């Protein structure tokens, strides 16, 4: 079974290439997300084809330990050659599935989506049935993790 694991990675890349080829998405608009084993998948595909994805969210990648994730990000920071942000956000009070409690979980997910949206240039949106608009920067700032902070990115 492990001998065929690479098929998972190449199949995912092929799907992304199909989306681009058929003008459903483009590399500068394509964001991907995966957690746990999906985090392993995200790490593998972004290493195989970094040019194919604008942003990647790896949630509890590889192993559910802070140190392993920190080592992975440190390695990426030494190897990266572009100006794209590289953000490490660890919730040390959460388990493998993320924050517990409905509102804590919603706050965590809203940060993740807001960060991904900023990476493709979406900084404001308006709900179709509301006269209020929302800023992704506000969502990120309220979570106290702003991707443009030099403390958290390279």
C-alpha positions as CSV (number, residue, x, y, z in Angstrom):
1,X,0.0,0.0,0.0
2,X,2.8,2.4,0.8
3,X,4.3,1.8,-2.6
4,X,1.2,3.3,-4.1
5,X,1.0,6.4,-1.8
6,X,2.7,8.5,-4.4
7,X,-0.3,8.0,-6.6
8,X,-2.3,10.0,-4.1
9,X,0.1,12.9,-4.6
10,X,0.3,12.8,-8.4
11,X,-3.5,12.3,-8.7
12,X,-4.1,15.4,-6.7
13,X,-1.6,17.4,-8.8
14,X,-3.3,16.0,-12.0
15,X,-6.7,17.2,-10.7
16,X,-5.3,20.7,-10.0
17,X,-3.7,20.7,-13.5
18,X,-7.1,19.7,-15.0
19,X,-8.8,22.6,-13.2
20,X,-6.3,25.0,-14.7
21,X,-6.3,23.5,-18.2
22,X,-10.1,23.7,-18.3
23,X,-10.1,27.3,-17.1
24,X,-12.0,26.5,-13.9
25,X,-9.1,28.0,-11.9
26,X,-5.6,29.3,-12.3
27,X,-2.4,28.9,-10.4
28,X,-2.7,32.4,-9.0
29,X,-6.2,31.7,-7.7
30,X,-5.9,28.0,-6.6
31,X,-5.8,27.5,-2.8
32,X,-5.8,24.1,-1.2
33,X,-6.4,22.8,2.4
34,X,-5.9,19.5,4.2
35,X,-5.6,18.3,7.7
36,X,-3.9,15.4,9.4
37,X,-3.3,12.9,6.6
38,X,-4.6,15.6,4.2
39,X,-1.9,17.8,5.7
40,X,0.7,15.3,4.5
41,X,-1.0,15.4,1.1
42,X,-0.8,19.2,1.0
43,X,2.9,19.2,2.0
44,X,3.7,16.6,-0.7
45,X,1.8,18.3,-3.5
46,X,3.1,21.8,-2.8
47,X,6.7,20.3,-2.8
48,X,6.0,18.6,-6.1
49,X,4.4,21.6,-7.8
50,X,4.7,24.8,-5.9
51,X,4.0,26.8,-9.0
52,X,0.5,25.3,-9.2
53,X,-1.0,26.7,-6.0
54,X,-1.3,30.2,-4.7
55,X,-1.8,29.3,-1.1
56,X,-1.8,26.1,1.0
57,X,-3.3,25.5,4.4
58,X,-1.8,22.5,6.2
59,X,-3.7,21.7,9.3
60,X,-1.9,19.4,11.8
61,X,0.4,18.2,9.1
62,X,2.4,14.9,9.3
63,X,2.2,14.5,13.0
64,X,0.2,16.3,15.7
65,X,3.2,17.8,17.5
66,X,4.3,21.4,17.6
67,X,8.0,20.7,17.3
68,X,7.6,18.7,14.0
69,X,5.5,21.4,12.4
70,X,7.9,24.1,13.6
71,X,10.9,22.2,12.1
72,X,9.0,21.8,8.8
73,X,8.3,25.5,8.6
74,X,11.8,26.4,9.6
75,X,13.1,24.3,6.7
76,X,10.7,25.8,4.3
77,X,11.8,29.3,5.4
78,X,15.4,28.5,4.6
79,X,14.5,27.1,1.2
80,X,11.8,29.5,-0.1
81,X,12.7,31.9,-2.9
82,X,9.6,33.9,-3.3
83,X,8.0,36.8,-1.3
84,X,4.8,34.8,-0.4
85,X,4.0,34.7,3.3
86,X,4.8,31.6,5.3
87,X,2.7,31.5,8.4
88,X,2.9,29.2,11.4
89,X,0.0,29.3,13.7
90,X,-0.2,26.8,16.5
91,X,-3.1,26.4,18.9
92,X,-1.5,24.7,21.8
93,X,-4.8,24.5,23.6
94,X,-6.5,22.5,20.9
95,X,-6.4,18.8,20.1
96,X,-5.9,17.1,16.8
97,X,-9.3,18.2,15.5
98,X,-8.7,21.9,16.4
99,X,-10.4,24.1,18.9
100,X,-13.2,22.7,21.0
101,X,-16.5,24.4,21.5
102,X,-18.6,25.8,18.7
103,X,-17.5,29.4,18.9
104,X,-13.8,28.7,19.3
105,X,-14.0,26.4,16.3
106,X,-15.8,29.0,14.2
107,X,-13.2,31.6,15.2
108,X,-10.4,29.2,14.1
109,X,-12.1,28.4,10.8
110,X,-12.9,32.0,10.1
111,X,-9.2,32.9,10.5
112,X,-8.1,30.1,8.1
113,X,-10.6,31.1,5.4
114,X,-9.8,34.8,5.8
115,X,-6.1,34.1,5.5
116,X,-6.6,32.0,2.4
117,X,-8.8,34.7,0.8
118,X,-6.2,37.4,1.4
119,X,-3.7,35.3,-0.5
120,X,-5.9,35.5,-3.7
121,X,-6.7,39.2,-3.2
122,X,-10.1,39.0,-1.6
123,X,-10.0,41.6,1.2
124,X,-13.6,42.6,1.5
125,X,-16.9,40.9,0.9
126,X,-20.6,41.6,1.3
127,X,-23.3,39.2,2.2
128,X,-26.0,39.3,-0.5
129,X,-28.8,39.8,2.0
130,X,-27.0,42.2,4.3
131,X,-26.0,45.8,3.9
132,X,-22.9,45.1,6.0
133,X,-19.5,44.3,4.5
134,X,-16.7,42.4,6.3
135,X,-13.0,42.8,5.9
136,X,-10.7,39.7,5.9
137,X,-8.1,41.8,7.6
138,X,-10.5,42.4,10.5
139,X,-11.1,38.7,10.9
140,X,-7.4,38.0,10.9
141,X,-6.6,40.9,13.2
142,X,-9.3,39.8,15.7
143,X,-7.5,36.5,15.9
144,X,-4.3,38.4,16.6
145,X,-2.5,36.7,13.7
146,X,-1.9,39.1,10.9
147,X,0.0,37.4,8.0
148,X,2.0,40.6,7.3
149,X,3.7,40.5,10.7
150,X,7.4,39.8,10.5
151,X,7.1,37.8,13.7
152,X,5.1,35.1,11.9
153,X,6.3,35.0,8.3
154,X,9.3,35.2,6.1
